[in-house]
Each structure stands twice: as C-alpha cells, then as structure tokens.
Amino acid sequence: MQKNCIYLDNNATTKVDPQVVEAMLPYLTDFYGNPSSMHTFGGQLAKGVKTAREQLATLLGADESEIVYTSCGTEGDNAAIRAALLAQPEKRHIITTQVEHPAVLNVCKQLETQGYSVTYLSVNNQGQLDLNELEASLTGKTALVSIMYANNETGTVFPIEQIGLRVKEHGALFHVDAVQVVGKIPLNMKTSTIDILTLSGHKLHAPKGIGALYVRRGVRFRPLLLGGHQERGRRAGTENVPGIIGLGKAAELELLHLEEATKRERRLRDRLEKTLLATIPDCVVNGDPTQRLPNTTNIGFKYIEGEAILLLLNKFGICASSGSACTSGSLEPSHVLRAMGLPYTTLHGSIRFSLSRYTTETEIDQVIEVMPGIVERLRALSPFKNDDAGWLQGQSLVTSH
Ligand SMILES: Cc1ncc(COP(=O)(O)O)c(C=O)c1O
C-alpha cells in the first residue's frame, strides 16, 4: 500500500490497529505452543485464547461458549449454512436474498444442484427487502433463512429483528451474515432472534485469516471441518492463536470506540456525500438513505465508468471501490446494484467510499477537492454525456461479449 494513501475502502478490509499487533506479537514469538497441549507452555496459550473469547463474546452480548472461531467470513457463511441444513435433514428449502455476498450466494447456488430449493428475495431500488415477500416464502419446509445484516456495497441495513420474528414463527433457523456490521452497530445476542451470526476479523481492525461464528446455545451445529475436538467439536484444526488474540483485542477496542467512531464516521460520510452531490451534476446515492451503515456511501456518477474513476482517484492516492468486476474484457456491473434495478446510466459509474475510525477530515477534504475534476474530465471524454439512449446502446455492446 502507498504510504500516504487516503484509504476509503474499509468495507473491503481495514488497517490492523497497532494495539492489536502489540497484543498478537508475543503469540508469534514466545508463546508458540499448541493450546490443546497438556503441558504448562500450551496452557499459557489457552488462557490467552479464553480471554480473547470473552472479549469477543462481550462485543456481541453473547456467552463465550457460543463463539466458534473460523478462518474468515467466507468459511463462517459456508459452515453456518451447511450446519443449519445438516441439523434438519428433513427440510430442504432455504430463503436468502439477491444481494448477499458470494460467500452465501454461491453456496446456495450449489445447494440447488443438490436437491434444495432456494428463494432469492428481491430488493427495491433502495436495496430494501419486502417483508411480505419473506412471509409469503416461509413454509414449514424452510430449514434456513440466511440474510445479511448490512450490504457491503451500499451499506443498506436490513430490519434483522423484524425478519427474525417472522422466521421464528415458522420454525426455521436464522443465519445472519454480519461481516459488515460487527463493530459498526451495537449488537446484543441475548435479546436477538439470530441463531447463527458470521463475522470476520479483517473488517474490524484485526488481521486477515481469523473470523468467528456466534452459535446460539441449543442450536444443533454440525461442523463443516472434521478432525480434532477444537472449538468443542464445532470446528476442527489447530487454533490460529495470534489471530484469535488479535480479534479479541480488536473486539475490545471496537466496544471502546463504537459510539464515538460511529458518530464521527457518519458526520464525515454525510459531509462527503452532501458536498459531492452539491458540486457534481448527475449523481445519485445508491442505497437506503436512512437505514444505512454509518461509514458507507455508494454514489452513482452518470455516463462514466466506475473503473475509470477509480484509476484517476488512485493517481491522487485515493483508494475506493466500484461494484463492478472486470472480467475477460467485459464490465459486469454489481449484482447488488442490478438487483436494485438501477438504470444503466448509474449502474456502471458507481463508486463506494467506506470510512473507518482512522479516516480524517483532511482526507475527506481531499476527496471533495479532486472528485469534481475527475468526473468532469471523464464526462468530457464520454460520447454518451447527456445521451441516455446512446449510453444504453454503448453499454449493451460492451456487456454482450
Ligand atoms: C457481507 C460479507 N460477507 C462475507 C464476506 C467474506 O468475508 P472474508 O473476506 O473474511 O472471507 C465479506 C467480505 O467482503 C462481506 O462483505
């Protein structure tokens, strides 16, 4: 990473907090034993792991016995879905949404080839669900409802507890991918309807390679990985001790900073968003304007390509992201923005800025300063400026090969 980069891509990953690094270091040097060993050396690690588990459980309002460590959010989502289905083999219906992360969507797609039926709930143009559609889809055969807490691309937050109440009425298990939410919205599993929750360390200033599941006590959980008895038989494999210690410290720090950081990030995000909307013509915010993560804004700049904006931002040392994946010469717009039914004119020119507690006023000022020039420059080159019909035609050519 460039040393002086302005990092506004925190929904992709976050900077590891120096205090987290400090907490982890002894476990990468002196305390290298295996926490399952019988000797005192191993036992010292087990104590550290226990403390870390308590720190994470406290952030979630959960009991430490309800935490199962994983390697990442993707493993957590895979394990949660498989576990929920194995626990109720007689039920073969799953409900999810069209806007989930691929870690959920691709598992569901594979399950469809294995005899499961999957309902993919639609969203409106603000990325919100229709709870009537959920009600109508739930049946006694529904084994699992897997719905994200907040969307990684738009930040739209779903009404998870309202959803959970409906899910419970039908006796299905409720899995929530909260990878983008832990540390950004206060959670209390004691009063929640969630049965299984996924989180990932690298989204909350812990390192990559560590994640966790919250599994409500009493929920039957069949492990994805079979082997030793680690994690009370729920996830085999020698523990990633430094990662667990780091995630524990990160959880403690999130709890400490949550209220203050959330306020600050919301204020900076709103300033960025309002100023860009006021100074740049033809741009719109994608997502729910009120039910949204405090750190995220996704803005569609009409008539230009998101990738081109990113390249120019990069020249100014600004890191953001677009929802498009550039594959084999074709520009595939984000499945999330497509599910929202956004017009082509905004679909291709959407940029996500995602802040963290490290984001400064000066950094936001710099983005505000450079963005109008970047958009103007690209629009000057765009043959489709102010020409929706031409843009549509041009896009269909680009995406058809
Ligand atoms: C909502 C959501 N779920 C799951 C994941 C996957 O997490 P990981 O990168 O830890 O595998 C991500 C990562 O971006 C995410 O945003």
PDBQT file of the ligand as one rigid body, heavy atoms in Angstrom, charges set to zero:
ROOT
HETATM    1  C1  LIG A 501     -21.079  -9.182   3.712  1.00  0.00    +0.000 C 
HETATM    2  C2  LIG A 501     -19.839 -10.009   3.574  1.00  0.00    +0.000 A 
HETATM    3  N1  LIG A 501     -19.896 -11.318   3.826  1.00  0.00    +0.000 NA
HETATM    4  C3  LIG A 501     -18.825 -12.118   3.723  1.00  0.00    +0.000 A 
HETATM    5  C4  LIG A 501     -17.600 -11.607   3.354  1.00  0.00    +0.000 A 
HETATM    6  C5  LIG A 501     -16.412 -12.521   3.253  1.00  0.00    +0.000 C 
HETATM    7  O1  LIG A 501     -15.541 -12.291   4.330  1.00  0.00    +0.000 OA
HETATM    8  P1  LIG A 501     -13.994 -12.751   4.221  1.00  0.00    +0.000 P 
HETATM    9  O2  LIG A 501     -13.323 -11.781   3.328  1.00  0.00    +0.000 OA
HETATM   10  O3  LIG A 501     -13.497 -12.658   5.635  1.00  0.00    +0.000 OA
HETATM   11  O4  LIG A 501     -13.999 -14.138   3.721  1.00  0.00    +0.000 OA
HETATM   12  C6  LIG A 501     -17.490 -10.233   3.078  1.00  0.00    +0.000 A 
HETATM   13  C7  LIG A 501     -16.206  -9.663   2.611  1.00  0.00    +0.000 C 
HETATM   14  O5  LIG A 501     -16.156  -8.659   1.948  1.00  0.00    +0.000 OA
HETATM   15  C8  LIG A 501     -18.643  -9.412   3.208  1.00  0.00    +0.000 A 
HETATM   16  O6  LIG A 501     -18.578  -8.110   2.940  1.00  0.00    +0.000 OA
ENDROOT
TORSDOF 0
